[in-house]
Structures are given as C-alpha cells and as structure tokens.
Amino acid sequence: MKKAISTALSLILGIGLLAGCSSNDTASGQNDTKASKQVELKVFIGQPRFKTQYETYFDQFVKKEKQDKNIDVKIKLELPNVNQASQLLKTRLASGDSPDIFSLHAINDIPLFNKAGYLEDLSKEPFADKLYDTVKPAVTTTDGKVVAVPLETLQWGYLYNKKIFSDLGLKLPQTMSEMKETIKVLKQHKITPFLLTYKDAYIPQLFLPLTVGGDVSTTTPDFIKSMNEGKGSFKDVKDLFNVMDLVNSNGTPRAFENGQDQGASDFANGKAAMWVQGPWMADSIVSANKDFEFGVAPLPINDDPKATLLNLSTSTSLAVSKMSKNKAVAKDLINYILDDKDSSDFYKSLGFNPISKVHTFAPFPWLKESSEYVSKGRAYQDPAIPSAVKDESQKLFQSYLAGDASKAEVIKGLDRAWDQFNKNNK
C-alpha cells in the first residue's frame, strides 16, 4: 500500500515538474518572442541632398533586421553640410565620438583613415565579392583589406546644356582654343557660357583635380610622386590657373551668393550653357526641371586634346568605425547597401552608376554618355591629392577667384599644405 502511495506521489510530482518545466518553457518562449535587442546606429553621411533616399532605404533595413534577426534598430542619421562634413568627422573621430558608420572619399581618405586605425576590416563581408573588379581596388588598402562599400563612382568634368549646344550647332570643345570659340558663339547669342557657384567651397576646388589630372596624364606624370617626396611644387602644374580664369571671366554674376542647390535650379532652367560640376548633382537638376537634358564632358585645360579627359573616381563610400560598439548590426547595414534585391532601386534613386553585378538598372543618359568616354580611354583615375591639400585649396581658390589672393600665394599655400601632410604622415 505504502509502495503504491509512494509510486502515485512520484508520478504526481513528476507530472507537476514536467508541467512546471512546460510552463516555464512556454513563458520563456513568449519572452524570447517579445524581447528584442535594441540597437542605435549612428550613421554620418555628408550628402544632405539625398536625405529622402537614405531615410527610405534605411527604413527598409530596419524592417528587414527586425524580421530576420529580431533586432530593433534605431538609426540616427546625420547629414552635415558638404562644406563641414570632412572636418566635423575628423574632429569626432579624434575625440572618440565616432559614428558607427561614416562616409569618406575612397581615393583621398582611405589611406589616411586606415593608417590612423579608424576603419574596420570588411574583407569577409558578402558585399565585398559583389563589387566590380574595376571598383574594388578603390576601397581596398595597400595590404589587401576591403574597408568600405562604394556608393558613388563618377565620370565627371563639366555639365553642358544639350539643347543650347544642339540649337547652336556647337560641338564639344576638345582644346582650350576651341573652348574660347565656343564661349564666343554663346556670347554672340546672349547666352552666359558658365554657371558660377562659389558659395560652396568644394566647387572652386574642383579645378584642382581637373587640372592636375589632365597634366599628370600628359606633361607631368611624376607630379604626385615628386610632391609626396617633398621635391615638387604646384608651379609644375602649368595649367592650374588658365582654365579657372577662363571660366571665371565668362560666368554668371554673384558667384559667391550661390551654391550647389541654387546652381542646380539655375542650370536646369537655362541660366548658363555649362557648369563645372559632376553628375552627383543630377537628382537636384532633374528635380528642378524634369525635362532638362544635360551631358557630361571633359574640360579642356590647354591646347593638347590628349589632356582633355574625364576624371574617373570612386568617391563617397561607407565605412564601419573600428570604435563602433555595434559592429555586427553596422555590418548588416553595410551589406544591405548591396542587397541582391533592393540595392538596384536604391542606387538608381541616387542617380549613381551601377557598381556591382546585383545592379540591373539602365544607366541614366548622362552616365551612358560619360561611360562612353571611359570605354574609349578618355579618362584618368582621380589623382591621389591628399584631402588636407584639397581642403586648403577650397579656401585658397575662393580667395583667388574673389581677387583676394595672388597666383603665387595660392601656389605657396598648396605647397605648404602638402609639405605639412608629408610631415604628419611619415
């Protein structure tokens, strides 16, 4: 009898324990279902004109991360003004207040940022194997590490109004002399040749890579090397001021009152025939006038047609900070930038070139035209001018174009900036 009671009690206790385990497992399972990891990602991109596109795409990522990994991601998107972004990022990184993900210029910034230890190695991430072979080297360090996902690959020189050129029967000038003739014809028809927008300091700076790139491709092939060795000078870039002077003396008034945004509207509405700018302004231009047709052409810098080339560069790219506390989720977002399904529409919305085999959209007309120049060998790789030198050129060129600095002062300032770069990076 006692044995029967004991057996019964054992069974009851066993059932009770199993029920308890089952109840706890169920509760635990419910908690696991309800509980999700909370992550805030700080994303820093110096392209405020693409606010809508980035917010839309990042919202898609947030939903995907929740669905796939049950992670609630809050993205704190910072889109500083293009004139402030570079210095602001450097200050943030130096102070330890690093964004989780930040944009940088592939050619100019990756060597410096990598040397300073700011860039996470992304070589094993899925996106790295999706990049075109022509693009991948730009985001790869000298020791073979992929450290960023590229957004913009560009072919640029100047933009021109196709209708104006067509109506006047103008061919694209291939030399400085031909450009002067083009300007003469435009003026005869009371059309302003160039749009001037110097309020944004990066725009005058564009003359630097355009002239250096053309000269390095022809007359001074060792310029970058000699500057890095502390043996060269910008005196060697013979065409540095010629094209800048030509454009500046044949442009729209109040140049320092207008920046890129006003410029996009003015150009789209026929205020000038040409604009020394790049196709990164395409979205703003088309938004101002959806029927406007423009092309991308190489800017002549002298009378040698071999120096009339497009600048081919991989610029804005996204990197993960080595200081990030949320690297796993940050890498998920970096990989989503080249998502097999969604990234094609994303890049198209930005007006950027395809940079991966996952991109299936047809290039915009202006990109198709500029790509033809590249296919014919009429382009050079963006010259590796240190970002510190480019930053200094912004102020110097603004001062020069305003009549507040001489050519000698500009050359001295650029040389000094490069010398300082050499000292800081021994």
C-alpha positions in Angstrom: 0.0 0.0 0.0 2.8 2.4 1.0 4.6 1.4 -2.1 1.5 2.2 -4.2 1.1 5.6 -2.5 4.8 6.4 -2.9 4.6 5.5 -6.6 1.5 7.7 -7.0 3.2 10.6 -5.3 6.2 10.2 -7.5 4.0 10.3 -10.6 2.2 13.4 -9.4 5.4 15.1 -8.6 6.9 14.1 -11.9 3.9 15.4 -13.8 4.0 18.6 -11.7 7.6 19.1 -12.5 7.0 18.4 -16.2 4.1 20.8 -16.2 6.3 23.4 -14.4 9.0 22.9 -17.0 6.5 23.2 -19.8 5.0 26.3 -18.2 8.5 27.9 -17.8 9.5 26.9 -21.3 6.3 28.5 -22.7 6.8 31.6 -20.7 10.4 31.7 -21.8 9.5 31.2 -25.4 7.0 34.0 -25.1 9.6 36.3 -23.6 12.0 35.4 -26.3 9.4 36.2 -28.9 8.5 39.5 -27.3 12.0 40.6 -26.3 14.2 42.0 -29.0 17.6 43.5 -29.0 17.7 47.3 -29.1 20.5 48.9 -31.1 21.1 52.5 -32.1 23.3 53.0 -35.1 24.9 56.4 -35.7 25.3 57.0 -39.4 27.2 60.0 -40.7 27.0 60.9 -44.5 27.9 64.3 -45.9 25.2 64.3 -48.5 22.1 66.2 -47.2 20.6 66.4 -50.7 19.9 62.7 -50.6 18.0 62.8 -47.2 14.9 61.2 -48.6 16.7 58.4 -50.4 18.8 57.5 -47.4 15.9 57.6 -45.0 13.7 55.5 -47.2 16.4 52.8 -47.7 17.4 52.7 -44.0 13.8 52.3 -43.1 13.7 49.2 -45.3 16.8 47.9 -43.5 15.2 48.5 -40.1 12.2 46.4 -41.1 14.5 43.7 -42.5 16.7 43.5 -39.4 13.6 43.2 -37.2 12.1 40.4 -39.4 15.3 38.5 -39.9 17.1 38.9 -36.6 14.5 40.3 -34.2 16.7 43.4 -33.6 15.1 46.8 -33.2 17.4 49.2 -34.9 17.1 52.9 -34.4 19.2 54.8 -37.0 20.4 58.2 -36.0 21.2 59.7 -39.4 23.5 62.7 -39.5 23.7 64.6 -42.9 26.1 67.5 -42.4 26.6 70.2 -45.0 29.1 69.2 -47.6 31.4 72.1 -46.6 31.5 71.0 -42.9 31.4 67.2 -43.2 35.1 66.4 -43.6 36.4 68.5 -40.7 33.4 67.5 -38.4 34.1 63.8 -39.0 37.8 64.2 -38.3 37.0 66.1 -35.0 34.5 63.4 -34.0 36.9 60.6 -34.7 39.8 62.3 -32.9 37.6 62.9 -29.8 36.4 59.3 -29.6 32.9 60.3 -30.5 32.8 58.1 -33.7 29.7 57.3 -35.7 29.2 53.6 -36.2 29.1 54.1 -40.0 30.5 57.1 -41.8 31.1 58.3 -45.3 34.6 59.0 -46.7 36.1 59.7 -50.1 37.7 56.4 -51.2 40.7 57.8 -53.1 41.5 60.7 -50.8 40.6 59.4 -47.3 41.0 55.6 -47.1 44.8 55.6 -46.8 44.8 58.2 -44.0 41.8 56.9 -42.1 43.2 53.3 -42.3 46.6 54.3 -41.1 45.0 56.1 -38.2 43.2 52.9 -37.2 39.6 54.1 -37.8 38.5 51.5 -40.4 37.1 48.1 -39.7 38.2 45.3 -42.0 35.2 44.3 -44.2 37.0 41.9 -46.5 35.0 38.9 -45.4 31.6 40.6 -45.7 29.3 39.3 -48.5 29.2 42.7 -50.3 33.0 42.6 -51.0 32.6 39.7 -53.5 29.8 41.6 -55.3 31.9 44.6 -56.4 33.0 45.1 -60.0 36.7 44.4 -60.4 37.2 48.0 -61.7 35.7 49.4 -58.5 37.0 47.1 -55.7 40.6 48.5 -55.7 39.4 51.9 -54.7 38.1 50.6 -51.4 41.0 48.2 -50.8 44.0 49.1 -48.7 47.6 48.5 -49.8 47.7 45.4 -47.7 44.6 44.0 -49.4 41.8 44.8 -46.9 38.4 45.9 -48.2 37.4 48.7 -45.8 34.3 50.4 -47.3 31.3 49.9 -49.6 31.3 52.4 -52.5 28.3 54.5 -53.3 29.5 56.9 -56.0 31.7 56.0 -58.9 31.9 59.0 -61.1 33.0 60.2 -64.5 33.0 64.0 -64.4 34.4 67.2 -65.9 31.7 69.7 -66.7 28.0 69.6 -67.4 26.5 71.1 -70.5 23.0 72.1 -71.7 22.3 69.8 -74.6 19.6 71.9 -76.1 21.7 75.0 -76.2 24.6 73.2 -77.9 22.2 71.5 -80.3 20.3 74.7 -81.2 23.6 76.5 -82.0 25.2 73.6 -83.7 28.1 73.5 -81.2 30.4 70.6 -80.9 32.1 69.8 -77.6 35.4 71.7 -77.5 38.5 69.5 -77.4 41.1 72.2 -76.7 41.3 75.4 -74.8 41.2 77.3 -78.1 38.0 75.5 -79.2 36.5 76.3 -75.8 37.2 80.0 -76.4 35.5 79.8 -79.7 32.5 78.1 -78.1 32.3 80.9 -75.5 32.5 83.5 -78.3 29.5 81.9 -80.1 27.5 81.6 -76.9 28.1 85.3 -76.1 27.1 86.3 -79.6 23.7 84.7 -78.9 23.5 86.4 -75.5 23.9 83.1 -73.6 26.1 83.1 -70.5 28.8 80.4 -71.0 29.4 79.2 -67.4 27.4 79.0 -64.2 29.4 80.1 -61.2 28.6 78.8 -57.8 31.4 79.6 -55.3 29.3 79.8 -52.1 30.1 76.1 -51.6 33.8 76.0 -51.3 34.2 72.5 -52.7 33.1 73.7 -56.2 36.1 76.0 -56.9 38.2 73.2 -55.5 37.1 71.0 -58.5 39.5 72.8 -60.7 42.4 71.2 -58.7 41.8 67.5 -59.6 40.7 68.5 -63.1 43.9 70.4 -64.0 46.2 68.1 -62.0 44.6 65.0 -63.6 45.0 66.3 -67.1 48.6 67.4 -66.6 49.6 64.2 -64.9 48.1 62.2 -67.8 50.3 64.1 -70.3 53.0 66.6 -69.3 53.9 66.0 -65.7 53.4 62.2 -65.0 55.6 62.3 -61.9 53.9 65.2 -60.2 52.2 63.2 -57.4 55.3 61.2 -56.7 57.5 64.3 -56.5 55.1 66.1 -54.2 54.9 63.1 -51.8 58.7 63.1 -51.8 58.8 66.8 -50.9 60.6 67.7 -54.2 57.8 69.1 -56.3 55.7 72.3 -56.4 52.4 73.4 -57.9 54.5 75.6 -60.1 54.9 72.5 -62.2 51.1 72.4 -62.9 51.3 74.9 -65.8 47.5 74.8 -66.4 46.3 75.3 -62.9 45.0 78.9 -63.4 44.3 79.0 -67.2 41.0 77.2 -67.2 39.9 78.7 -63.9 40.5 82.2 -65.2 38.6 81.4 -68.4 35.6 80.1 -66.7 35.6 82.8 -64.0 35.7 85.6 -66.6 32.8 84.2 -68.6 30.3 83.3 -65.9 27.2 84.3 -64.1 27.2 87.2 -61.6 27.1 87.0 -57.8 29.1 83.7 -57.8 29.7 83.8 -54.1 26.0 84.2 -53.3 25.1 80.9 -55.0 25.9 77.4 -54.0 25.2 73.9 -55.4 21.4 74.0 -54.7 20.7 77.3 -56.3 23.1 76.3 -59.1 21.2 73.1 -59.8 18.0 75.1 -60.3 19.6 77.8 -62.4 21.4 75.3 -64.6 18.2 73.3 -65.1 16.4 76.4 -66.2 18.9 77.6 -68.7 20.8 80.3 -66.9 24.1 79.2 -68.4 25.3 76.7 -71.0 28.0 74.9 -68.9 28.7 74.2 -65.2 32.0 72.9 -63.8 30.3 70.2 -61.7 29.7 66.5 -61.7 26.7 64.2 -62.2 26.4 63.9 -58.4 24.1 66.9 -58.9 21.8 65.0 -61.3 19.0 64.4 -58.8 18.8 68.1 -57.9 19.0 69.2 -61.5 16.2 66.9 -62.7 14.1 67.7 -59.7 14.3 71.4 -60.8 13.3 70.6 -64.4 12.3 67.0 -65.2 12.5 67.7 -69.0 16.0 69.1 -68.9 18.7 67.3 -70.8 22.3 67.6 -70.0 25.6 65.9 -70.8 28.9 65.2 -69.1 32.0 66.3 -71.0 35.8 66.5 -70.3 37.1 70.0 -69.6 39.9 71.3 -71.9 42.8 72.6 -69.8 45.2 73.5 -72.6 45.6 73.0 -76.4 46.6 69.4 -76.2 43.4 67.3 -76.9 45.1 64.4 -75.2 44.8 66.3 -71.9 41.0 66.7 -72.4 39.9 63.8 -70.2 37.2 62.9 -67.8 38.0 62.4 -64.1 37.1 58.8 -63.2 36.8 58.3 -59.5 35.3 56.3 -56.7 34.3 58.9 -54.2 31.6 58.6 -51.5 31.9 55.3 -49.7 30.6 54.0 -46.3 33.0 52.5 -43.7 32.4 50.9 -40.3 34.2 52.5 -37.4 36.7 50.3 -35.5 35.4 52.1 -32.4 31.7 51.1 -33.0 30.1 49.1 -30.2 27.5 47.8 -32.7 29.7 46.3 -35.4 27.5 43.3 -36.1 24.5 45.4 -36.9 26.6 48.1 -38.7 28.0 45.3 -40.9 24.4 44.1 -41.6 23.6 47.6 -42.9 26.8 47.8 -44.9 25.9 44.5 -46.6 22.3 45.7 -47.2 23.8 48.6 -49.2 24.5 46.0 -51.9 21.4 43.8 -51.2 20.7 41.5 -54.1 17.0 42.5 -54.2 16.8 46.1 -53.0 20.0 47.9 -53.8 19.4 48.3 -57.5 16.5 50.7 -56.9 18.5 52.4 -54.2 21.4 53.3 -56.5 19.0 54.3 -59.2 17.2 56.7 -56.9 20.5 58.3 -56.0 21.4 58.7 -59.7 24.7 56.8 -59.2 26.4 54.3 -61.5 26.0 50.6 -61.2 29.0 49.3 -59.1 28.0 45.6 -58.7 26.6 42.7 -60.6 23.5 43.0 -58.5 22.6 46.3 -60.2 20.3 45.7 -63.1 19.0 49.2 -63.8 19.8 51.0 -67.1 22.2 54.0 -66.6 20.8 57.5 -66.9 21.6 59.2 -70.3 24.3 61.4 -68.8 26.0 58.4 -67.3 25.8 56.4 -70.5 27.5 59.3 -72.4 30.3 59.7 -69.9 30.8 55.9 -69.8 31.5 56.0 -73.5 34.4 58.4 -72.9 35.8 55.9 -70.4 35.4 53.0 -72.8 37.5 55.0 -75.3 40.3 55.6 -72.9 39.4 59.3 -72.5 39.6 59.3 -68.7 42.1 59.2 -65.9 41.9 57.9 -62.3 41.2 60.7 -59.9 44.7 61.9 -58.8 45.7 61.0 -55.3 45.8 64.5 -53.9 45.7 64.5 -50.0 42.4 65.6 -48.6 44.3 68.2 -46.5 45.5 69.8 -49.7 42.1 69.7 -51.3 40.7 71.3 -48.1 43.3 74.1 -48.3 42.6 74.6 -52.0 38.9 75.4 -51.2 39.9 78.4 -49.2 42.7 79.4 -51.5 40.7 79.2 -54.7 37.8 81.1 -53.2 40.2 83.8 -52.2 41.8 83.8 -55.7 38.5 83.9 -57.5 37.4 86.8 -55.3 40.6 88.7 -56.1 41.9 88.4 -52.6 44.9 86.1 -53.3 47.5 86.0 -56.0 48.7 83.0 -58.0 51.9 83.0 -56.1 50.0 82.9 -52.8 47.8 80.1 -53.9 50.9 78.0 -55.0 52.7 78.7 -51.8 49.6 77.7 -49.8 49.1 74.5 -51.7 52.8 73.5 -51.4 52.8 74.3 -47.7 49.7 72.1 -47.2 51.3 69.2 -49.0 54.5 69.6 -47.1 52.6 69.5 -43.8 50.8 66.4 -45.0 54.1 64.7 -45.6 55.4 65.7 -42.2 52.2 64.4 -40.5 52.3 61.1 -42.3 56.0 60.0 -42.2 
